């Protein structure tokens, strides 16, 4: 899991240097989406090394219960949330907030915009790589189409927006709400599950545009 995070972080630095130095906003998002599609095709064409479109099957015989996955996931979620809380309260976190709010003003105060963007991008990749490794050991099957699709791009954004982007606990609350809604809808109304889940998301975006955690700020 540690190696998964390190590899993802190194890859993010290699990708981020050319993209973050030239692109920003929507164009940066499109650039990362395009690069993700390149990686997906490369993995599909990777032959024996990547398992091709079928992917790689991981040995599951060592696990007799999913209890280790649960506790490791819980510790990771709590630990990374606490780490993000500490980062937000640090000088580094204040610099990141200033870059997010006004790049020109942050640059005028001596903040290296590219450096802080790159560090934030790499940290996000490290966290995602660790979580991806845990999920891979939960499914015991890693395939390009299963992991390199738009769902894994949209879900984290939706979680953050629904919970309250820019807050520490917002993505946690958003993840809980989305998981609860999607699970209940798929079990209770499997025929209209996508429609019902999409309607809930739209309603939240309309009536709680700042997210659940920011309701008291309205």
N, C-alpha and C positions, 0 to 999 in steps of 0.2 A: 504493500500500500504506500509506503514511503517512497519507493522508487517510482511508482505511478505518479505521485505528486511531483517529484523532482523532474521527471521526463516531461510532464505537462507544462511545468514552469519554464523549463529550458526552451521547449517548443514555442511557448507564448512570447518569450523574449525574442526569439529568432523571427517570429511573425510580426511582433509588435514594433520592432525597430523600423522596418520599412513602412508599415501601415500607419502607425501613430505619428510618424514624422511628416507624413504627406496628407493623411486623411483625418477627418473629424466628423462627429455627428452621424448623420444618416449614411454618409459615404463610407465611414469606417465600419459601420454595421454591415453594409453591403459587401465590403471588402472581406470581412471575416466570414460572412456567409459563403462567398465565392471560394475562399480558401478551404472552408469545410467541405464543400462539394468536391474540390480537387482531391482532398484527403480520402473522401469516401470512394471515389473512383479508383484511386491508387490502391486502396485496401481491397476492393473488389477484384482488381487485376493483380493482386499481390501473390497469387499462386499458393504454394505450400506454406510460405512464411506467414501469411495472414489468414490462410484458410479460404481465400476467395470470398464469394458472396455468402457462403454458408458460415464462415467464421471459424472460431476455435472453441472446442469443447474442453471444459476444465474438469479435472477429477473431483467427484463429489463424495467418494466413499469414506473419506476421513471425517465427514460431518454426519453425526447421528441425530442432531437437532439444530433448529435455527436459532437457539438461544444465544450462541456466540455472536451471530450477526446482529441480533437485537441490541445486546449490550455494547458491542463495538460501535454500532450506529448511534446509540444514545450518547455514549461518551464523546464521539466525534462531534455530534451536533452541539452538545453542551460546551465542549472545549472550544470549538471554532466560534461559536456565538460569543463566548467570553473573550476570546482573542480579538474579535472584531470590536467588541465593546472597549477593550483596552486601547486598540488602535485609534478608535474614534476620539478618545479622551487625550491622546498624545499629541505632541507637536506635529508629528507626521500626519495624523488624522486631520488636524486643523488645516494643514497644507493641502491635503486632498480635497477637503470641503471648499477651500478657496479656489482651487483649480476647477472644481465642478461649477461653482457659482459664477465666477468671472475670471477667465483665463488671462485677460489683459491686465486686470488689477493684480492678480497673483504674480504675473511675470514682472510687473513694475516693482513689486516688493521683493524681488530677487529669487523667486521660486522657479526652479528648472521644470517647466511644464512637461516636457517629454520624459524626463527622469521619473517624475511622480506618476505619470500616466502608465509608464512601462512597469513600474513596481506594482501598482494596483492591478494591472492586467495580469502580471505574472502570479501575484498572490491569488487572484481569483482562479487561475488555471491550476495552481497547486491544490487548492481546496477541492476543485472539481475533479481533479485526477484522483485524489484520495477517495472521494465519494464514489467515483466511477469504478475504482478497484473493488470497493466493498459491494457495490451492486453487481459487478461481474461475478464475485464469489457467492452472491445470493442466487443468481440465475444459472451459474456454471456454463454459460454460453455467451460468447462475445462475437457479434457479427456487425459488419458495416451498416447494414440497413436497420439493425436494431438500435444502434447507438448514434450513428451519424445521420439523424433526421431532424426535421424542423421542430418536432415535439420537444426535444431536449434544448432547443433554442428558445422556444416560446414559453414553456412552463416556468422556468426560473424568473423570466420577466414578469409573467402574470402573477406569480407568487409575491414578488417584491411590490408590484403596483397595488395588488389587492390588499396586502398587509400594510403597506406604507413605505414607499421607497425613501431612502435616506435615513431610515430608522434602524436600530439594531434588531429589535424584536419583530419588526414588520414582516420580513420574509418568513420568519418562523410561523407567525400567525397566518400569513397567506398560504403557506404550505399546508398547514393543518386544515384550513377552510377548504382549499381546493381538493385535497385528498378526501375529506369527508363528503363534499358535494359529489365529486366524481364517483366515489365508491357507492354511496347511497343511490345515486341515479342509475349506475350500471347494474346494481342488484335489484332495485325496486322497479325501474322502468328501462329495461335493457333495449327495448325497441326505439325509444326516443332519447336515449342517454346523451348522445352528442348535442341534440337540440336543447335539452333541459340544462345541461352543463353550460353550454354557450349562453343561454338566456340569463343564467345566474351571474355569469361573468359580466355580461353587458349591463345588467341592473346595478351591480356593484360599481362598475366604472361610471355609470350615470349619476348615481346618488351618493357615492363615496369616492369622488375622483382623487382625493388625497390619501386614500387607503384607510383601513380600519384603525390603525394606530394613531392617525392624525385627526380623528373625528372631533376631539376636544379642542383642536386648534381652529375649527371653522367658526 
